[in-house]
Amino acid sequence: MEKAFSNYEVWFVTGAQLLYGGDAVIAVDAHSNEMVAGLNNSGKLPVKVVYKGTANSSKEVESIFKAANNDEKCVGVITWMHTFSPAKMWIHGLQQLKKPLMHFHTQFNKEIPWDTMDMDFMNLNQSAHGDREFGHICTRMRIRRKVVVGYWKDEETLHKIAVWMRVCAGWADSQDMLILRFGDQMNNVAVTDGDKVEAEERLGYHVDYCPVSELMSYQSKVTDDEVDALVKIYFKEYDHDASLEDKSTEAYKKVWNSAKAELALRAILKDKGAKGFTTNFDDLGQTDGSHFDQIPGLASQRLMAEGYGFGAEGDWKSAALCRTVWVMNQGLPNGCSFLEDYTLNFDGANSAILQSHMLEICPLIASSKPRLEVHFLGIGIRKSETARLVFTSKTGMGCTATVIDLGNRFRLIVNDVKCIEPKPLPKLPVASALWIPMPNFEVGAGAWILAGGTHHSCFSYDLTSEYWEDYAEIAGIEMVHINKDTTISCFKKELRMNEIYYMLNKALC
């Protein structure tokens, strides 16, 4: 966890004023230093908190916020009003701030010192109304932020801060995210396309087309020794039949070529500084020249586990969101993956959706060691024996998300799901998960469809709707959450009210 976020920090700024004299300012500063040290030493926060001092004037606030904007390590700012800090002094700074904001409503002391409290103590410890003053100006200025309320040492409070920090890290990562599309959109699919210009403006990431011929130029530079070394890693890391190591067989050749494809993909992604990619199984290179002899499914599975975002069939929005999920998920135990709604299983209260894809499911969600296998894949431009990792996912609760383009806005759709134990699939050797969308199959699937959800989504066992609420708040996009309390009637009303809100908001702007 420390390694994953070691290049990031969150700034802590305390609000006060000079009305109460220099001794009060010194006390505020001492309390703030102690709090920041306590937050960092709690072991609960993934990102280091850096105290940036007490702000006592408009110029001080503006200076700190401008510096935050220009510091690449700073992924967010926490503000706390120790005393009463007149909010007009925050206006110019808030107008400048471009980093995510968290307003921390807490207090240095946990309890009121009933027997000893005097007016000096009252003047110094004024978070109860100082934070309301700051909250008012943020609301009046329509500042997007997260408000965390609670004592700064409490587990629940630390958890909320940690969630926001992870989202800030994911957001910062997406601001220079490059997604490469090897091949273009497939078969006129609407839901996986969208406005790339608006996505870059609103969500930060840039999407570039990359011809497969350029990828093939990287593959031509991969050496046999490099491929041999990677194949040895495959056989060491994954269960497999011993016969798969027979170099005279077609199956071994397919594993070997998969390793070559992985090395080529990793090289071009690294060379171009890309954080994610999409593939297109109708474009694998020219048959009369350099090409992939199979869909690079094994390569995609392993690259996802390393942190590269992936989207199938040119789905660049899923590739970007997949990367963001991986960043936010770092240091958490249960894993994440790109997934696709594959087929339905009607079974009363246990009616569920099989999640899979042809090949490209991340092994981070596997319930046990993945198995390396080679089987025929009869889809795409190059139908052939194809290497892949086969496994089933862990059971338990999780959360899946997707972003869609509605023309006038992006909508983030989030669904709580319950992964259950699947039955064996002896004739479908792919990685898969089986889940029941909350609150049940009929409502969960129906609400997802009504919201316009994609057949691709980005899943995590560890992330919850709280992460996505924070993400949507920072991005300034719509979010709808399908959960245990969702009803179709209320969900329809929410969608209609949201439509009115965004139409009016666009008209007013």
C-alpha positions, 0 to 999 in steps of 0.5 A: 500500500505504501509503495502504491501511493508513495508518490502522492500526498494530501495537504492539510490546511487549518483555518483560523484568524488573528482575532484571538491573538498570537497565543491562539495561533500557536496553539492552533498550529500545535494542535494541527501538527499533532493531529496530522502526525496522528493521522499519519501514524494511525496506519489506516491512511494510504496517502501521507498527510502533509501539514501546510500550516494555519491560514489566517488571511485571504492571501495565505489561503490563495497562496496555499491553494495555488501551490497545491494546484502546481504540486504534482504530488498533491492529490487533494486538500483537507481543510479544517476550521479549528477556530472561527475562520471568516469564510470570505477570506477563503473565496479567492483561494477556492476560486483557484483550487483545482485539486479535490477538496475534503472538508473535515468537521472534527475537533482536537479534543474528543470531549468537552472538559466540563469542569475546566472549560473557560472562555479562552478554551471556547474561543480556541475550539470553535470547529462547531461553528467555524466549519459551518461558516466554511461549509456555507461559502463552499455551498454558496460557491457550488464547490464540489467536496467531501465532508467528513464528520467525526473525531479524528482518531475514530476508526470510522472517521479514518476509514472515510478519509482513506476512501477519499484518499484512494479516490483522489489517487485514482483521479490524479492518475487519470489526469495524465492517462493515455489509453491506446486502442489497437484497432477501432470500434467493433461492429457499430456498438454504441455503448462502448463508444462515446465522446473522447473530447468530452471525456478528456475535458471532464475525466482527464484521460486521452484516447489514441488510435494505434494501428496494429501494424505499429504494434507488430513492429514491436513484436518483431523486435521481441527476441526468442530468449525473452519469450522463452524466459516468460514461458518459464514464468507461466509454467512456474506461476500457473497450474497446467498439464505437464503435456503443455510443456512439450515444445513439439506440440501446437499447444506449446506454440500457442503459449509461446506466441502468447508470451511474445504478444505480451512482451510486444504489448508491454513494450509499446505501452511502456514506450508510449506511456500508456496506462490502458489499452483496448483490443479488437478481435477482428483486427489482429494484424495482416494475414500476409505479414506480421500478426497475432496468431490468436487473440492476445487474451492471456497477455490482456489478463496478465497486463490487467493484473499489473495495473494496465486498464483493459477494455474489449472490442475498443471499449476505451471508457472501460479501459480507463475505468479499469485502470482507475479501479486498479489504482484505488484498489491498491493495498486492498486484499481481494482484487478487481477486474474488467468483466462482461455480462455473458449469459443468464441463469434463472433460478428463483431467488438465486437467479444470477448473471454469468460474468466472463469474456472470451478470455480477458478476465483479470486473475486478481479475482481468482478464488485459487491459482489460475490454470493455464490452458489452450483451447479452440476459440471460434470467434474473430478474424483468426479462429484458432487454438488460444491460450488463456488463464482459467479460473472462477472468482471468489465468492462474496459481496462486491461492487461493479461500475460503468460510465456511459455517455448520454450526449449531454453528460456522463453517467456513472452506474454502480451496482452492488453484487453478490458473487456466488459459487458457480457450477462447473463449466467443463465445455466453457474453459474461461475465467468467470464470475457468477453474481446476483445483482442487488437487491435481486436479479429482476430489480438489479438487472432491470435498473441497470438496463433502465439506466443505460448500463453497458454489458462491460463493467469494472468490478472490485470486491473491495471498493464500495459505493462510497468510493464511487460517490467520491469519484462522481463528486470530484469529476462532477458527473451523475451517479446512480447506485443500485443497491439492496434498497432499490425499487424500480419505481423509485429508480425511474423517478431518480432517473427522470429527476436527474434528466431534468436537473442536468438539462436545466443545469446545461441551460443555465450554464 
